[in-house]
Amino acid sequence: MPEKPQPHPAFEADYDRFWRRYRSEKAEVQELDTIEQLGGLRPGMRVLDLACGFGRISNGLAARGVEIVGIDSSRHLLDIARQEGHPGATYLHGDMRRPEVTGDFDVVLVWSTSLGYYEESDDEATLTAALRALKPGGRLLVESRHWDTFGRTFDDYTEKSHGDDVLREWHRYDPLLGRQITEQEVVVDGRSTRRSYHVRRYGIPELRSLVLRLGYDRVTAHDERGRTLEPSSERAVLRAHRPLTDGQ
């Protein structure tokens, strides 16, 4: 019997408490515009959103007429996504590395630094599953902070608050493994919880090499507005296509 997916420690039940206000409404509209542009989306197209979280992007795209399937390992975040959902959005409890979906998708999203929280073999599994889910010519969009910029301004301590609740994080970077290692303290209702996690900080050239090796083609890199990526860009979107024919 397959193992039930468990939420990653970085995305426990209090994740939405601190991160829901991370992006402004204006920035969110820009994200949706960029996804539409780079994905070549039109109403009626099908999108798979891997690690959809509380449905911020999925519900936004569904409101624009796109058919969305969102997958996440956190039942808590999926409950929020459904409560605030749109008829065009379907949410499934599952593992982004092994999504149980049928049918061909026009676009697969791995958005908002959703890649890199497990091992590199797991990231390969996620991108391979995305390739299988795409129809020929379909597009993969992987979005994250742009390491060329982020690496120069790396903070060893960050803090977020929501009322009296606090999220404190101490970060360090391992240049050999390309990993950010984070020690986290969450204080909610006066109770403190400590945990740790790591995230692989892929550079765009590394990610490009990875998706080409896995069988994608026509790889391009863009900034948060869908323009050509620059060294100073804040965020990065890697776009890759499933080949039109096998072996192409």
matplotlib code that plots the C-alpha trace (Angstrom):
import matplotlib.pyplot as plt

x = [0.0, 1.5, 2.8, 0.6, 2.3, 3.4, 3.8, 7.4, 8.4, 8.8, 5.1, 3.4, 0.0, 1.2, 2.8, -0.2, -0.3, 3.0, 3.2, -0.3, 0.7, 4.1, 3.0, 0.9, -2.2, -0.4, 2.5, 0.1, -1.6, 1.8, 2.6, -0.6, 0.1, 3.6, 2.2, -0.3, 2.3, 5.0, 2.6, 0.7, -2.5, -6.0, -9.3, -10.1, -6.4, -5.4, -2.7, -1.2, 0.1, 2.5, 2.9, 0.0, -0.1, -3.2, -4.2, -3.0, -1.9, -4.4, -7.5, -6.2, -5.7, -9.0, -10.7, -9.2, -10.9, -8.1, -8.8, -6.5, -5.5, -3.6, -1.6, -0.1, 0.9, -0.6, -4.3, -4.4, -3.3, -5.6, -8.6, -7.9, -7.5, -10.9, -12.6, -11.4, -11.7, -13.1, -15.2, -12.3, -9.9, -9.6, -7.4, -5.9, -3.9, -0.7, 3.1, 4.6, 7.2, 4.6, 1.4, -1.5, -3.0, -4.4, -4.7, -2.4, -1.7, -0.8, 1.3, 2.8, 3.8, 6.4, 6.0, 7.3, 10.4, 8.6, 11.6, 14.6, 13.2, 14.0, 17.0, 18.2, 16.9, 13.4, 13.7, 14.4, 11.4, 9.2, 10.4, 10.2, 6.6, 5.9, 7.3, 4.9, 1.9, 2.5, 1.0, 3.6, 4.7, 3.4, 5.3, 7.0, 7.4, 9.7, 9.9, 12.1, 14.2, 17.1, 20.2, 22.5, 20.8, 19.7, 23.2, 24.7, 22.1, 21.7, 20.4, 21.5, 18.4, 14.8, 11.7, 8.0, 5.1, 1.4, -0.1, 1.7, 2.9, 6.5, 8.5, 12.3, 14.7, 18.5, 20.0, 23.4, 24.5, 26.6, 28.4, 29.6, 26.0, 24.3, 22.0, 20.4, 20.1, 17.6, 16.9, 13.4, 11.6, 7.8, 6.0, 2.2, -0.2, 2.9, 4.1, 7.5, 8.4, 11.8, 12.6, 15.1, 15.0, 17.2, 16.4, 18.6, 19.3, 19.5, 21.2, 19.4, 22.3, 22.1, 18.4, 18.7, 21.2, 18.9, 15.7, 17.6, 19.0, 15.6, 14.2, 12.8, 13.8, 13.5, 14.7, 14.5, 14.9, 12.8, 12.3, 9.2, 7.6, 8.3, 11.2, 14.6, 16.4, 19.1, 21.8, 20.0, 16.5, 14.8, 13.1, 13.6, 11.3, 12.8, 10.5, 11.0, 8.9, 8.0, 9.2, 6.6, 7.5, 9.4, 13.1, 12.8]
y = [0.0, 3.4, 5.6, 8.5, 11.8, 13.9, 17.6, 18.9, 20.4, 23.8, 23.8, 22.7, 23.9, 27.4, 28.1, 30.1, 32.1, 33.8, 33.6, 34.6, 38.2, 37.6, 38.9, 41.9, 41.8, 43.8, 41.3, 38.4, 39.8, 40.2, 36.5, 35.4, 37.6, 36.1, 32.5, 33.3, 34.8, 32.2, 29.3, 30.5, 30.0, 30.5, 29.8, 26.1, 25.0, 22.5, 23.3, 21.1, 23.0, 20.9, 21.9, 24.3, 25.1, 27.1, 27.7, 31.2, 30.7, 27.9, 29.8, 32.9, 31.1, 29.3, 32.7, 33.5, 30.5, 27.9, 24.4, 23.7, 20.6, 21.4, 18.8, 19.3, 17.0, 19.3, 18.6, 21.8, 24.0, 22.1, 22.8, 26.5, 26.2, 24.5, 26.9, 29.8, 27.8, 28.4, 25.9, 25.6, 24.3, 20.7, 19.9, 16.6, 15.3, 13.9, 14.0, 16.3, 13.6, 11.0, 12.9, 10.6, 12.4, 11.3, 13.2, 15.6, 19.1, 22.2, 23.6, 22.2, 24.7, 24.2, 27.7, 29.9, 28.0, 24.7, 22.7, 21.7, 20.8, 17.2, 15.4, 16.0, 12.6, 13.8, 16.9, 14.7, 12.6, 15.7, 17.1, 13.6, 13.3, 16.8, 15.7, 12.7, 14.8, 17.3, 16.9, 17.0, 20.7, 21.4, 23.8, 23.4, 26.6, 26.4, 29.7, 30.7, 33.5, 34.2, 32.9, 35.4, 38.1, 36.3, 34.9, 38.4, 39.5, 36.3, 37.1, 34.8, 35.8, 36.5, 37.1, 37.3, 38.0, 37.7, 39.5, 38.1, 35.0, 35.0, 33.0, 33.2, 31.6, 31.3, 30.5, 29.4, 28.4, 25.3, 26.2, 22.7, 21.2, 24.4, 24.2, 26.7, 25.1, 26.8, 26.5, 27.6, 28.7, 29.1, 30.8, 30.5, 31.2, 31.4, 27.9, 27.6, 24.9, 24.3, 22.5, 22.5, 22.0, 22.6, 23.8, 23.3, 26.7, 25.9, 28.3, 28.6, 26.9, 23.9, 23.7, 24.0, 21.2, 19.0, 19.5, 18.9, 15.7, 14.5, 15.0, 18.5, 20.9, 24.6, 25.9, 29.6, 31.8, 34.8, 37.3, 37.9, 39.8, 37.3, 39.2, 37.8, 37.0, 39.4, 39.0, 41.6, 40.0, 39.3, 36.1, 33.6, 31.4, 28.5, 27.5, 24.1, 22.1, 18.5, 17.6, 17.5, 13.9, 11.1, 11.5, 15.0]
z = [0.0, -1.0, 1.9, 2.6, 1.8, 4.8, 4.8, 4.8, 8.2, 6.5, 5.6, 8.8, 9.9, 10.8, 7.4, 6.2, 9.4, 8.5, 4.7, 3.5, 3.5, 1.9, -1.5, -2.1, -4.3, -7.0, -6.9, -7.1, -10.2, -11.7, -11.0, -12.6, -15.7, -15.9, -15.7, -18.4, -20.6, -20.3, -20.2, -23.3, -21.3, -22.6, -21.0, -20.9, -20.8, -18.1, -15.5, -12.8, -9.8, -7.8, -4.2, -4.5, -0.8, 0.2, -3.5, -3.9, -7.5, -8.4, -7.4, -9.1, -12.4, -12.1, -11.8, -15.2, -16.8, -16.6, -15.4, -12.4, -10.5, -7.4, -5.4, -2.0, 0.9, 3.6, 4.3, 6.3, 3.4, 1.0, 3.3, 3.0, -0.8, -1.1, 1.3, -0.8, -4.0, -7.5, -9.5, -12.0, -9.3, -8.1, -5.1, -4.4, -1.4, -2.8, -3.2, -5.8, -6.5, -7.3, -8.4, -9.2, -12.1, -15.4, -18.6, -20.4, -19.1, -21.1, -18.2, -15.0, -12.3, -9.7, -8.3, -5.5, -4.5, -4.2, -5.6, -3.4, 0.0, -0.3, -1.9, -5.5, -6.5, -5.3, -7.4, -10.4, -9.6, -9.4, -12.7, -14.4, -13.1, -14.5, -17.9, -18.0, -17.0, -19.9, -23.3, -26.2, -26.5, -23.0, -20.8, -17.4, -15.3, -12.3, -10.2, -7.3, -5.9, -8.3, -6.7, -8.6, -6.7, -3.5, -3.0, -2.7, -0.2, 1.9, 5.4, 8.2, 10.3, 9.3, 11.3, 10.5, 12.8, 12.9, 15.9, 18.9, 17.0, 15.7, 13.2, 13.7, 11.3, 11.4, 8.0, 6.7, 3.2, 2.3, -1.0, -1.6, -1.6, -2.7, 0.3, 2.6, 6.1, 8.3, 12.1, 12.8, 16.0, 15.8, 18.6, 18.4, 21.3, 23.6, 22.7, 21.1, 18.6, 17.0, 13.8, 10.9, 7.2, 4.1, 0.6, -2.4, -4.0, -7.7, -10.0, -13.4, -15.3, -13.0, -13.4, -17.2, -17.3, -15.1, -17.2, -20.5, -19.1, -18.0, -21.6, -21.8, -24.6, -25.6, -22.2, -21.5, -18.3, -17.3, -14.5, -12.4, -15.3, -17.9, -19.4, -20.2, -16.9, -15.9, -13.2, -11.1, -11.4, -8.0, -9.0, -11.8, -13.9, -15.9, -18.8, -20.5, -23.0, -23.4, -26.9, -29.6, -30.5, -28.7, -29.2, -30.6]

ax = plt.figure().add_subplot(projection="3d")
ax.plot(x, y, z, "-o")
ax.set_aspect("equal")
plt.show()
